[in-house]
Amino acid sequence: MGVAAYDSTAPAFRPDATADYELSILTGVDSFAYIIRNQLTNQLLAYRRAELQPVAAVDWPARLADLVAGDLRLHGRTYGSVQLAWDTPTFTLVPAELFAAGQARTYLEQLTVVGLEDEVRHEAHQALGGHLVYGARRDDLVAATATLAVRRIQHYAGGLLTAWAARSQRLQHEAISCSVRGNRLLLAGHRSGRLVYYNSFHWESSQDAVYYLLLAYTQSGLLPSRSALYLSGEITTTDELYYQFYRYVEDIRFSTYPVPPVLSPPLEDLPPQQYFDLLCLG
């Protein structure tokens, strides 16, 4: 699966200049990734992705604290801007006209089991025409907020769905978009900026993933032979998953950010789709 772990810093990174930098973090219970950008020059200064090995739920905050303490770019640093997105497949979109904040937990419970130790949060997304509701273990959210010194946590799907919709609106086309993170897919279908389908799946084999991809095309009313597939996340052209997708979809492209960051060695060799999800947090 693409790059399982990656850690690289551009020579231009200065520990004493982090007040001018933007730190964007994407984490969950099984992975941790971030990018650092110079807000003044839009230069990408660092990218890191690390696996978080499975641990008992109560041990996750300590695991995160150890990871941050061992990272010289994070430990003891103060950044001008910090954005943290939570990666969990437990989420849903509720149209604005139907949303009631007091019912957020009920919306989620209609789709999945929400534990007593879970906290349900919601965030408004005007571009999506509604509220994104998600759940995660309360102690994990509290630990992430404190350890990474952030004011708020957002769900990573909000930024992605918004960016995909903007691209579809700008190009006035119809397409399927897919983010690959570990053994999970976030899929969405758009027609001229309008969201017509979204879902997330866990896959065990590439055949499973192909099934979910083709389901997205079917549910969106699109044809793999005519509508493009945009990929982002942990996938490259050398992956088995990419090969299997290419057997069914004629037009596969990688998602690119409208205003890409300036790159320099060694980050210029990093495929842009691998940090696209992080760029969408802003």
N, C-alpha and C positions, 0 to 999 in steps of 0.2 A: 504493500500500500504506500506508494509514493515515498516520502521521506518520513520514516518512523520517528527520528529524532534529529534535531538540527539546532545548531547554536553558532551564530556568527555575528561579528561586529565590524562595522566600517571604521577605518582609521580616523575618520572625522569625529567620532564619538568622544565627547569630553565630559568626564564625571562632574566637572565644576560648572557645566552649562546646562544642566538638566532642567532648569527653570524655563528654558526656551524650547524644551522638547515635549512631545506628546507621546504618552504611553498608552497603548491599546492592548487590552488583555482579553483573551477568550479562554475560559476554563470551565471545568465540570468535574465530575468525580473520577474521570479516567484520563484526562489530558489537560495540558497547560501550554498555552502559546501566547506570544506577544510580539509586537513590533514597537520600535521607537523611531519617531520621525522628528526632524527639526521643523518646528512650526514656521520658522522664518524663511527657510529655503526649500521646504518640502523634500528634504533628502532623507531617504531611509537609512537609519543608522544601525539598527540591530534587528535581528529576528531570532526567536528561539521557540522551539517546540519540544516538549518533553512528555513522555508517557508517565502517568501516575499509576503505579502498580496497584492492583486490587488490594484493599485493606478493609478491615471492619469499619463500619460507618462511623463509629465514635473516634476512629484514629485518623480520619481524613483531615481535619483541621491541623493536626500536628504534622502530617505529611506535607501539607501546603506550606506551613511555617518553616519546615526544614528546607524545602526547595527555595523559598525566597531568601532565607538566611544564607544559603550557599551561592547566591547569585550576586556578584558584585555590582551589576547594573541596577539591581533592585534594592538590595539591603542598605538602608540608611539614606536612600536617595529621595529627593523631593522633585517631582516633575510639575511642569507648568500646567499640564492637563493629563488627567488619568481617566480612562474609560474601561469599564469592566463589563463583559457580557457573559452570561451564564449559558452553558451548553447543556440542554436537557431536551429529550424528545417529548416531554410531558407539557404540551401547550395547545392552545386553541385560539381561534380568532372569533370574536363576537361582534356582529355589526353594531355600529354606534347607536342606532335607534332601538336596539334590543338590550343594550348593556345597562346593568345596574350594579354598582360597585359592591353592594352588600350581597350579591348573588355570585360573586366571582368563583368561590369554591364550588358552588353547585354546577356551574358551567363545566368545570374540569371533571367533576365526579360523574358527569354524564358520559365521559369518554374513558376514564381510567379510575383505578383505585388511588385515592389520596390518603396517605397515612396521617396519623395523629401528630407525628413529628415533622410533618411537612408544612411549609408556609406557602400560601397561594398569593401571588402578586399579579398585578395587571398594569398595563401601560397603554396609553392612547397613541395611535398611529393614524394621523389624518390621511396620509397617502394610501393607507390600506382601508380606510373607511370604517375603522372600528377599533376595538381594544384587543390586545394580545394578552391572554391569561396563561400563566404558567405556574408550576409548582416545583419546589425543591426542598431538600431537608433544611430545616430552619437553622440548625447549628452550623451547617456548611455555609449558608449565606452570610451569617453573622461573622464567621471566621474569615471568609473571603473579604468582606468589607473592612474588617479591622486589619488584617495582615497586609492587604494591598493598598490601604489608605485611600479608599474611594468613598465618594458621597452617595453613589447610587449604583445599583446593578440593573442592567437591562438584559433582555433575552436576545440571544444572537439572531434569532429568526426575524426579528423586526427589521433590523438593518438590511439583511439579505433580501427579504421580500420587497422592501422599499426600493432597493437598488435595482433589483430585477424588473420591477414595475416601471421604474424610470427609464431603463434601457428600452423596454418594450414600447413605451409611449414615445420615446424619442425616435425610434426606428419605425414605428407604426407597423409592427409585425407581430406574428404569433410564434411562440417558442416554448420549449420546456427548459427549465433551469434546475440544476442539481448540485448540491453541495455534498461532498464526501468527507466524513469525519470518522476515522476508524471504520467500524463496521456498521455505520449508520448513514442513511441518506436523508436529506431534506429535498423534497421535490416540489416544484410549482409550475403551473401552466399560466401563461399570460396571452391575452389578445389585445394588442394596441394599448397596453398599459393596464388593462383590467385583469384582475386575478380571477381565474376560472377554476383553479384547482391547487390544493397544497396538501401535503401529508409528510410524515416522517416514518422511516422504517429501519428495522435492524435486520441485517442480512448475514447469513452464514456462508453462503457460496455465491460466486459470481452469477450463477443461474438465478438465484433468488433476486439478486440486484436487477438483473435484466427483466425479470417478471414485474418488479415494482416500477421500473422505468416505463415499460410498455403499458402498464396499468395507468400511469400518469398521462401518457398520450391518449389512451382510450377515454379516460374520464374527462380530459380536456377537449375532446372532439378533434384531436390533431392526428396527423399521419407521420410516422417516423421517416417516411420517404420524402416528405415535403417540408416539415417544420424542423428548424435547427434545435440542437441540444447544446446548452451552455453549461460547462462544467467548472467547478471551483473546489478548492480544498485540497485534500490529500490524495491527489491523483495526477499521474503523468501519462504520456503516450506510451511508456514502456510497461505500464501495469496491465495485468490480466483483465481487470475490470474495464479498462479503456478498450481493450481488444474486443471484449464481449459486447460492449455497447456499440462499437463500430460495425459489428456484424449486422445490426438492426437499424442503425441510424446513419443516414448518408452524410449529413452535415453536422459535424461536431466541432464546437469552438470552445475556447477557454474564456471565461469571464475576465474582463479587464476593467480597471477603474477609470472613470472619465478623465481624472487628472492624476495620472500615475506619479508616484514619487520618483525623485532623481536617485539613480543607483550608481554605486561605485564598487570596485572589488572589495571583498569577495561576494557581496550580495547581488551583483549583476548577473550571476549565474543561477540564482534562485528563481524557479518558475513563478511568475506573477500570480497565477491562480492559487498558489499555496498560501498567500497572505491576503488574497482578495477579501475573504470574510472579515479579516481584521480591519481592513481599510473601510469597510461598510459600517463600522461602529460609530463613526463620526457624524 
